[in-house]
Amino acid sequence: MVNALRLLPLLTVLLALAVGFWTIAHLDTGIGDEDVHRFQINWFIEGRYEIFQYVTMVPLYHWLVASLAELSGLTSLQGLRLVHMALAVTAIPAFYLLCRRLYPECAAPRTLQFLFIPTLFPLYFVTYTDLPALAVTLLMLERVVARHYAWAAVFALLAVLMRQPNIAWVGFALALIACQVARDHGRGIFALDNLRAAARRGWLLLLVVLAFLVFALWNGGVAVGDVEQHPLSINLSNLYFCLLVAWALFLPFNVEQLGNIGRLMAEHKWMWALLAAAFLVYFFTYTAPHKYNTPELDFYRHNLLIHYTVDFTLGRILAFVPIAWMALSFVTAANSSDYRREMLLLAPFALLSFLPMPLIEPRYYIVALCLFLALRPTMSRAASVATFAYYIPASAWILYNISRQNFFI
């Protein structure tokens, strides 16, 4: 009986993936950016080693899918999706291994929550780069936590080759090493001696950063293709939308934080003035000028939410409530987490990962949201149950509508 219960999480994962793939099999055409990625994959299968003009990343993911598809003979649309899923599901054990390093007693339930994140679950079944790139990013961080820095550098290189913005998370990995050195020697993280010692431990990761900088200078930017739509910028709207998405995804946790938020605001009354100033900055800087964020592209449902919260004054005002709530929940979560330093360092590297993006896109926040899930303090049983009760039907509903081409995330 005990052994059967231990197998229950694994059986849940397998059942969810089987039902998910069966659902997406109804979709007999590419959706979203799938066709862009399939163009590149099929070019590699055909022996055409060029980069398709709309592929913005270094095509390591595409080469891997093409190679496995050729090897297995799975070169149809559904075959490519199956090969993709074989790569994407590696994110599940990668997240579990990271959680086992951080909170071993609740690694399994956190991993199940990770599996059913509604904005993440559909990406197991469509040929997008996000989940395979997430897997190697999580493995990089798990190896850092385990202090196996050479392997961390290998995974760091793979993460950046799959999605260039993952260079921000290589920086976070170096920050984690600085935290380790500080704990080992009782020094401040930013003490010069501490940073030197961290650099010595993480020199292979520094080489990955250096290689990225050389690539960016040689390439004239970060994006490989579709460059005119992906110039580097400072887009505060991605911060606001990330907080809005995070608030919705972690709603049961945020509800639990209300008491802590109340105490925080009572103890630090100056934070009311900070919130008022933040509202003014938000109100006058929350914009969505990118051509891919227009309300006419409401098939991508995040554009509809952007439209209602940007273009309507009342919507913009009301949206600040969950945005501020999530920001305060992050502060209270960091204060009560076993990994306070790591959580506080998560914030600037999350900003570095998506602020330079001119397009508002929820997929840009995937790594940051997953790391918040891994690092945050433990929830009550009631909040965990509420999370599953919300995630599973939401994931099923979103995937069903994607499979029927009603909308995409």
Protein Blocks (a to p, Z undefined) as FASTA:
>chain_A
ZZmmmmmmmmmmmmmmmmmmmmmmmpgcdehjlmmmmmmmmmmmnopacddfklmbdckl
mmmmmmmmmmnopabfklmmmmmmmmmmmmmmmmmmmmmmmmmmlmmmmmmmmmmomklm
mmmmcccfklmmmmmmmmmmmmmmnopaklmmmmmmmmmmmomklmmmmmmmmmmmmmmm
mmmnopafklmklmmmmmmmmmmmmmmmmmmmmmmmmnopablghmlmmcccddfklmmm
mmmmmmmmmmmmmmmmmmmmmmmmmmmmmlmmmmmmmmmmmmmmgccfbfklcfklmmpm
mlmmmmmmmmpmklmmmmmmmmmmmmmmmmmmmmmpcblmlmmmmmmmmmmmmmmpmbdc
fklmmmmmmmmmmmmccddfklmmmmmmmmmmmmmmmmmmmmnomacZZ
